[in-house]
């Protein structure tokens, strides 16, 4: 998720693990999108805030829909901490499901329709007046293998950055 400002105390604690695979692949994804940063903290200083869509620990290989629904309450509270958000980047299916769960719980329709990411990512979506970009997960070892997804991630990040 990209915001105008992220609280300093959150940045200091969250971005401490610069050598983690998440940090490495995220920095590469932004570099692919022509956004230069050597550290996650540099992206945070630009007003980009990263968070996990599911705030509960995984119990299996994947994340069950029930877990996303249950844990989305925590994400919803966190999102309210950022009233100046400009763009939501939904990196992966779990993030898409989490935002849709939050929207439906408040009586709205889902933000992102069901479907394969490569099809839905080319459409424009809005939620609470902010642009929403569904994309692929930029973290993990598959980032280095799946070149077409990596290219699409870079395109999505680049489009989001233009709105800041």
C-alpha atoms as one frame of an Amber mdcrd trajectory, in Angstrom:
protein
   0.000   0.000   0.000   1.235   3.453  -0.765   0.480   6.372   1.500   1.432
   9.996   1.766   3.106   9.374   5.086   3.835   6.426   7.314   4.352   6.930
  11.045   8.059   6.947  11.874   7.703   4.482  14.746   6.074   1.969  12.374
   8.792   2.451   9.756  11.611   1.960  12.243  10.301  -1.331  13.585   8.810
  -2.841  10.446  11.678  -2.320   8.011  14.485  -3.567  10.253  14.984  -6.865
   8.371  16.531  -5.446   5.193  18.200  -8.753   4.306  14.942 -10.726   4.335
  13.797 -12.198   1.028  10.734  -9.917   1.171  12.960  -6.836   1.311  15.222
  -8.083  -1.479  12.437  -8.934  -3.902  10.478  -5.789  -3.048  13.475  -3.583
  -3.755  14.023  -5.397  -7.044  10.354  -4.964  -7.975  10.608  -1.210  -7.400
  13.894  -1.073  -9.288  12.205  -2.893 -12.190   9.589  -0.106 -12.062  12.423
   2.468 -12.220  11.973   3.566  -8.603  15.445   3.655  -7.092  16.022   2.640
  -3.506  18.788   0.681  -1.865  16.822  -0.035   1.288  13.176  -0.528   2.184
  13.545   2.480   4.480  14.175   4.666   1.415  10.841   3.562  -0.027   9.190
   4.272   3.323  10.731   7.748   3.273   8.971   8.313  -0.070   5.649   7.611
   1.685   5.283   3.956   0.766   3.998   1.748   3.534   4.156  -2.036   3.360
   1.957  -4.327   5.376   0.761  -7.884   5.235  -2.825  -8.397   4.167  -3.274
 -11.315   6.552  -2.302 -10.537  10.118  -2.491 -14.137  11.375   0.141 -16.824
  11.033  -0.181 -19.320   8.197  -1.106 -22.786   9.350  -0.671 -24.580   6.012
   0.994 -23.941   2.675  -1.747 -21.563   1.590  -3.961 -19.187   3.476  -7.531
 -20.329   3.873 -10.391 -17.970   3.015 -11.738 -18.294   6.569  -8.374 -17.101
   7.925  -8.399 -14.096   5.609 -11.947 -13.230   6.685 -11.179 -13.615  10.379
  -7.925 -11.680  10.288  -9.156  -8.909   7.979 -10.483  -7.050  11.027  -6.885
  -6.329  12.033  -6.004  -5.082   8.553  -9.098  -2.890   8.526  -8.041  -1.225
  11.783  -4.556  -0.688  10.407  -5.863   0.934   7.215  -7.820   3.450   9.285
  -4.461   4.655  10.657  -3.697   6.117   7.205  -6.372   8.657   6.255  -4.180
  10.134   3.494  -3.707   6.967   1.463  -3.594   7.620  -2.247  -3.159   4.128
  -3.697  -3.655   0.545  -2.595  -1.322  -2.007  -4.167  -2.818  -5.440  -3.620
   0.102  -7.781  -4.073  -1.302 -11.270  -4.463  -4.572 -13.136  -4.064  -4.646
 -12.880  -0.268  -4.456  -9.085  -0.405  -7.247  -8.982  -2.984  -9.418 -11.274
  -0.875  -8.715  -9.247   2.275  -9.798  -5.931   0.726 -12.899  -7.548  -0.757
 -13.746  -9.029   2.657 -13.426  -5.633   4.352 -15.587  -3.967   1.693 -18.316
  -6.616   1.860 -18.398  -6.549   5.656 -19.243  -2.847   5.509 -22.074  -3.468
   3.024 -20.173  -2.588  -0.131 -19.624  -4.848  -3.090 -16.204  -6.398  -3.608
 -13.550  -4.014  -4.866 -11.840  -6.447  -7.237 -13.823  -9.031  -9.236 -12.901
 -12.701  -9.162 -10.631 -13.833 -11.937  -7.052 -14.435 -12.904  -4.752 -11.573
 -11.990  -3.431 -11.166 -15.529  -6.983 -10.343 -16.663  -8.191  -8.150 -13.809
  -5.021  -6.087 -13.383  -5.584  -4.121 -16.587  -8.839  -2.578 -15.301  -9.213
   0.504 -13.108 -10.662  -0.061  -9.629 -11.444   2.397  -6.864 -12.273   2.003
  -3.201 -13.179   4.964  -0.999 -11.981   7.330  -3.716  -8.545   5.735  -3.976
  -7.119   3.784  -6.886  -6.664   0.065  -6.253  -4.137  -1.994  -8.201  -4.456
  -5.780  -8.093  -1.109  -7.343  -8.884   1.041 -10.354  -8.189   2.906 -11.086
  -4.977   6.396  -9.595  -5.224   7.832 -11.639  -2.380   9.305 -15.090  -2.425
  11.567 -17.222  -4.572   9.125 -17.399  -7.515   9.847 -13.704  -8.142  13.184
 -14.745  -9.648  11.641 -17.443 -11.843   8.422 -16.033 -13.276   9.702 -13.273
 -15.572   6.308 -12.338 -17.036   4.812 -11.811 -13.567   7.838  -9.775 -12.545
   7.320  -7.530 -15.561   3.628  -7.075 -14.714   4.497  -6.241 -11.083   6.861
  -3.528 -12.330   4.174  -2.117 -14.629   1.678  -1.995 -11.770   4.127  -0.324
  -9.377   5.073   2.208 -12.048   1.417   3.077 -12.708   0.762   3.465  -8.970
   3.809   5.685  -8.467   2.547   8.077 -11.136  -0.474   8.779  -8.916   1.603
   9.979  -5.977
